[in-house]
């Protein structure tokens, strides 16, 4: 969690709150976490 906090620029406490499953995470926080984990998130229209 410490390494993820450093990569995202978010505090460890913020990460725990974001990922606890209770609070509604902000899009920007999820975007930073995915980028730090080298995960690309893409949306596409249904056909």
Gaussian input, Z-matrix of N, CA and C with variables (Angstrom, degrees):
# hf/3-21g

backbone

0 1
 N
 C     1     B1
 C     2     B2     1     A1
 N     3     B3     2     A2     1     D1
 C     4     B4     3     A3     2     D2
 C     5     B5     4     A4     3     D3
 N     6     B6     5     A5     4     D4
 C     7     B7     6     A6     5     D5
 C     8     B8     7     A7     6     D6
 N     9     B9     8     A8     7     D7
 C    10    B10     9     A9     8     D8
 C    11    B11    10    A10     9     D9
 N    12    B12    11    A11    10    D10
 C    13    B13    12    A12    11    D11
 C    14    B14    13    A13    12    D12
 N    15    B15    14    A14    13    D13
 C    16    B16    15    A15    14    D14
 C    17    B17    16    A16    15    D15
 N    18    B18    17    A17    16    D16
 C    19    B19    18    A18    17    D17
 C    20    B20    19    A19    18    D18
 N    21    B21    20    A20    19    D19
 C    22    B22    21    A21    20    D20
 C    23    B23    22    A22    21    D21
 N    24    B24    23    A23    22    D22
 C    25    B25    24    A24    23    D23
 C    26    B26    25    A25    24    D24
 N    27    B27    26    A26    25    D25
 C    28    B28    27    A27    26    D26
 C    29    B29    28    A28    27    D27
 N    30    B30    29    A29    28    D28
 C    31    B31    30    A30    29    D29
 C    32    B32    31    A31    30    D30
 N    33    B33    32    A32    31    D31
 C    34    B34    33    A33    32    D32
 C    35    B35    34    A34    33    D33
 N    36    B36    35    A35    34    D34
 C    37    B37    36    A36    35    D35
 C    38    B38    37    A37    36    D36
 N    39    B39    38    A38    37    D37
 C    40    B40    39    A39    38    D38
 C    41    B41    40    A40    39    D39
 N    42    B42    41    A41    40    D40
 C    43    B43    42    A42    41    D41
 C    44    B44    43    A43    42    D42
 N    45    B45    44    A44    43    D43
 C    46    B46    45    A45    44    D44
 C    47    B47    46    A46    45    D45
 N    48    B48    47    A47    46    D46
 C    49    B49    48    A48    47    D47
 C    50    B50    49    A49    48    D48
 N    51    B51    50    A50    49    D49
 C    52    B52    51    A51    50    D50
 C    53    B53    52    A52    51    D51
 N    54    B54    53    A53    52    D52
 C    55    B55    54    A54    53    D53
 C    56    B56    55    A55    54    D54
 N    57    B57    56    A56    55    D55
 C    58    B58    57    A57    56    D56
 C    59    B59    58    A58    57    D57
 N    60    B60    59    A59    58    D58
 C    61    B61    60    A60    59    D59
 C    62    B62    61    A61    60    D60
 N    63    B63    62    A62    61    D61
 C    64    B64    63    A63    62    D62
 C    65    B65    64    A64    63    D63
 N    66    B66    65    A65    64    D64
 C    67    B67    66    A66    65    D65
 C    68    B68    67    A67    66    D66
 N    69    B69    68    A68    67    D67
 C    70    B70    69    A69    68    D68
 C    71    B71    70    A70    69    D69
 N    72    B72    71    A71    70    D70
 C    73    B73    72    A72    71    D71
 C    74    B74    73    A73    72    D72
 N    75    B75    74    A74    73    D73
 C    76    B76    75    A75    74    D74
 C    77    B77    76    A76    75    D75
 N    78    B78    77    A77    76    D76
 C    79    B79    78    A78    77    D77
 C    80    B80    79    A79    78    D78
 N    81    B81    80    A80    79    D79
 C    82    B82    81    A81    80    D80
 C    83    B83    82    A82    81    D81
 N    84    B84    83    A83    82    D82
 C    85    B85    84    A84    83    D83
 C    86    B86    85    A85    84    D84
 N    87    B87    86    A86    85    D85
 C    88    B88    87    A87    86    D86
 C    89    B89    88    A88    87    D87
 N    90    B90    89    A89    88    D88
 C    91    B91    90    A90    89    D89
 C    92    B92    91    A91    90    D90
 N    93    B93    92    A92    91    D91
 C    94    B94    93    A93    92    D92
 C    95    B95    94    A94    93    D93
 N    96    B96    95    A95    94    D94
 C    97    B97    96    A96    95    D95
 C    98    B98    97    A97    96    D96
 N    99    B99    98    A98    97    D97
 C   100   B100    99    A99    98    D98
 C   101   B101   100   A100    99    D99
 N   102   B102   101   A101   100   D100
 C   103   B103   102   A102   101   D101
 C   104   B104   103   A103   102   D102
 N   105   B105   104   A104   103   D103
 C   106   B106   105   A105   104   D104
 C   107   B107   106   A106   105   D105
 N   108   B108   107   A107   106   D106
 C   109   B109   108   A108   107   D107
 C   110   B110   109   A109   108   D108
 N   111   B111   110   A110   109   D109
 C   112   B112   111   A111   110   D110
 C   113   B113   112   A112   111   D111
 N   114   B114   113   A113   112   D112
 C   115   B115   114   A114   113   D113
 C   116   B116   115   A115   114   D114
 N   117   B117   116   A116   115   D115
 C   118   B118   117   A117   116   D116
 C   119   B119   118   A118   117   D117
 N   120   B120   119   A119   118   D118
 C   121   B121   120   A120   119   D119
 C   122   B122   121   A121   120   D120
 N   123   B123   122   A122   121   D121
 C   124   B124   123   A123   122   D122
 C   125   B125   124   A124   123   D123
 N   126   B126   125   A125   124   D124
 C   127   B127   126   A126   125   D125
 C   128   B128   127   A127   126   D126
 N   129   B129   128   A128   127   D127
 C   130   B130   129   A129   128   D128
 C   131   B131   130   A130   129   D129
 N   132   B132   131   A131   130   D130
 C   133   B133   132   A132   131   D131
 C   134   B134   133   A133   132   D132
 N   135   B135   134   A134   133   D133
 C   136   B136   135   A135   134   D134
 C   137   B137   136   A136   135   D135
 N   138   B138   137   A137   136   D136
 C   139   B139   138   A138   137   D137
 C   140   B140   139   A139   138   D138

   B1=1.4369
   B2=1.5348
   B3=1.3241
   B4=1.4644
   B5=1.5228
   B6=1.3065
   B7=1.4682
   B8=1.5250
   B9=1.3185
   B10=1.4630
   B11=1.5244
   B12=1.3172
   B13=1.4651
   B14=1.5291
   B15=1.3242
   B16=1.4631
   B17=1.5232
   B18=1.3322
   B19=1.4695
   B20=1.5236
   B21=1.3284
   B22=1.4642
   B23=1.5170
   B24=1.3387
   B25=1.4611
   B26=1.5209
   B27=1.3285
   B28=1.4582
   B29=1.5267
   B30=1.3172
   B31=1.4581
   B32=1.5275
   B33=1.3281
   B34=1.4687
   B35=1.5243
   B36=1.3195
   B37=1.4584
   B38=1.5250
   B39=1.3257
   B40=1.4596
   B41=1.5280
   B42=1.3353
   B43=1.4587
   B44=1.5261
   B45=1.3326
   B46=1.4635
   B47=1.5275
   B48=1.3379
   B49=1.4598
   B50=1.5274
   B51=1.3317
   B52=1.4600
   B53=1.5235
   B54=1.3318
   B55=1.4615
   B56=1.5296
   B57=1.3400
   B58=1.4679
   B59=1.5274
   B60=1.3121
   B61=1.4545
   B62=1.5182
   B63=1.3227
   B64=1.4626
   B65=1.5242
   B66=1.3299
   B67=1.4620
   B68=1.5240
   B69=1.3024
   B70=1.4661
   B71=1.5292
   B72=1.3448
   B73=1.4666
   B74=1.5239
   B75=1.3161
   B76=1.4611
   B77=1.5251
   B78=1.3057
   B79=1.4640
   B80=1.5245
   B81=1.3245
   B82=1.4590
   B83=1.5271
   B84=1.3183
   B85=1.4712
   B86=1.5251
   B87=1.3127
   B88=1.4675
   B89=1.5220
   B90=1.3113
   B91=1.4628
   B92=1.5342
   B93=1.3219
   B94=1.4623
   B95=1.5261
   B96=1.3216
   B97=1.4673
   B98=1.5209
   B99=1.3214
   B100=1.4565
   B101=1.5256
   B102=1.3207
   B103=1.4674
   B104=1.5291
   B105=1.3237
   B106=1.4631
   B107=1.5225
   B108=1.3316
   B109=1.4564
   B110=1.5303
   B111=1.3526
   B112=1.4703
   B113=1.5284
   B114=1.3267
   B115=1.4631
   B116=1.5263
   B117=1.3178
   B118=1.4573
   B119=1.5256
   B120=1.3240
   B121=1.4475
   B122=1.5217
   B123=1.3361
   B124=1.4470
   B125=1.5194
   B126=1.3197
   B127=1.4562
   B128=1.5298
   B129=1.3050
   B130=1.4710
   B131=1.5185
   B132=1.3046
   B133=1.4558
   B134=1.5217
   B135=1.3119
   B136=1.4637
   B137=1.5183
   B138=1.3029
   B139=1.4659
   B140=1.5006
   A1=110.54
   A2=116.31
   A3=119.98
   A4=110.71
   A5=116.87
   A6=120.73
   A7=110.91
   A8=116.91
   A9=120.80
   A10=110.25
   A11=117.35
   A12=121.03
   A13=110.47
   A14=116.67
   A15=120.44
   A16=111.27
   A17=116.88
   A18=120.54
   A19=112.24
   A20=117.88
   A21=120.93
   A22=113.32
   A23=116.37
   A24=119.25
   A25=111.98
   A26=116.74
   A27=121.85
   A28=108.89
   A29=117.02
   A30=119.26
   A31=109.68
   A32=115.79
   A33=119.46
   A34=110.40
   A35=116.86
   A36=120.76
   A37=111.11
   A38=115.98
   A39=121.03
   A40=111.04
   A41=116.61
   A42=120.53
   A43=111.06
   A44=116.32
   A45=119.63
   A46=111.05
   A47=117.11
   A48=120.58
   A49=111.17
   A50=116.15
   A51=121.40
   A52=111.86
   A53=116.43
   A54=121.37
   A55=114.10
   A56=118.47
   A57=119.80
   A58=114.23
   A59=118.16
   A60=120.07
   A61=114.15
   A62=116.75
   A63=121.12
   A64=110.88
   A65=115.52
   A66=119.56
   A67=110.42
   A68=115.19
   A69=121.55
   A70=107.80
   A71=117.62
   A72=119.66
   A73=112.29
   A74=115.04
   A75=121.13
   A76=108.77
   A77=116.38
   A78=121.73
   A79=110.50
   A80=116.73
   A81=121.17
   A82=110.83
   A83=117.05
   A84=120.87
   A85=110.45
   A86=116.57
   A87=120.43
   A88=110.03
   A89=116.53
   A90=121.36
   A91=110.62
   A92=117.93
   A93=121.87
   A94=111.07
   A95=116.66
   A96=121.00
   A97=110.12
   A98=117.68
   A99=121.09
   A100=111.13
   A101=116.98
   A102=120.46
   A103=110.50
   A104=117.43
   A105=121.24
   A106=111.43
   A107=116.74
   A108=121.48
   A109=111.91
   A110=115.39
   A111=121.80
   A112=111.96
   A113=115.33
   A114=121.88
   A115=107.66
   A116=116.15
   A117=121.23
   A118=108.52
   A119=116.74
   A120=123.56
   A121=108.14
   A122=116.91
   A123=121.34
   A124=109.88
   A125=116.25
   A126=121.68
   A127=108.07
   A128=115.05
   A129=119.94
   A130=108.69
   A131=116.09
   A132=121.10
   A133=109.87
   A134=115.70
   A135=120.12
   A136=109.24
   A137=115.71
   A138=119.45
   A139=110.64
   D1=-35.01
   D2=178.59
   D3=-63.42
   D4=-43.48
   D5=179.48
   D6=-64.93
   D7=-41.43
   D8=178.00
   D9=-64.16
   D10=-39.37
   D11=177.69
   D12=-61.29
   D13=-42.45
   D14=179.19
   D15=-64.98
   D16=-41.70
   D17=-178.42
   D18=-69.78
   D19=-33.38
   D20=-176.83
   D21=-90.23
   D22=-22.26
   D23=-175.06
   D24=82.19
   D25=7.50
   D26=177.64
   D27=-98.33
   D28=154.29
   D29=177.36
   D30=-75.71
   D31=158.53
   D32=177.66
   D33=-60.89
   D34=-38.96
   D35=179.39
   D36=-61.65
   D37=-41.53
   D38=178.05
   D39=-63.47
   D40=-40.80
   D41=178.68
   D42=-63.79
   D43=-43.81
   D44=178.75
   D45=-60.72
   D46=-41.98
   D47=178.22
   D48=-65.48
   D49=-41.20
   D50=-179.34
   D51=-63.64
   D52=-38.53
   D53=-173.07
   D54=-100.94
   D55=9.33
   D56=-174.96
   D57=-77.07
   D58=-12.03
   D59=179.03
   D60=84.09
   D61=-1.72
   D62=-179.50
   D63=-105.61
   D64=-48.24
   D65=-178.45
   D66=-82.74
   D67=157.94
   D68=178.37
   D69=-90.28
   D70=111.17
   D71=-175.37
   D72=-71.61
   D73=150.48
   D74=175.91
   D75=-77.55
   D76=146.22
   D77=179.70
   D78=-57.85
   D79=-42.00
   D80=-177.59
   D81=-61.96
   D82=-37.84
   D83=179.45
   D84=-66.96
   D85=-45.26
   D86=179.08
   D87=-62.98
   D88=-39.78
   D89=179.42
   D90=-61.91
   D91=-43.01
   D92=178.72
   D93=-65.29
   D94=-40.76
   D95=-179.81
   D96=-64.88
   D97=-46.26
   D98=179.81
   D99=-62.01
   D100=-41.63
   D101=179.17
   D102=-64.46
   D103=-40.31
   D104=179.76
   D105=-65.73
   D106=-30.51
   D107=179.26
   D108=-90.45
   D109=5.47
   D110=-179.90
   D111=60.01
   D112=42.02
   D113=178.08
   D114=-111.71
   D115=127.39
   D116=178.83
   D117=-96.80
   D118=129.13
   D119=-178.65
   D120=-110.44
   D121=120.87
   D122=-177.49
   D123=-128.78
   D124=137.53
   D125=174.94
   D126=-108.14
   D127=142.83
   D128=178.14
   D129=-138.45
   D130=146.85
   D131=177.91
   D132=-69.05
   D133=141.83
   D134=176.89
   D135=-71.30
   D136=145.52
   D137=-179.15
   D138=-101.26

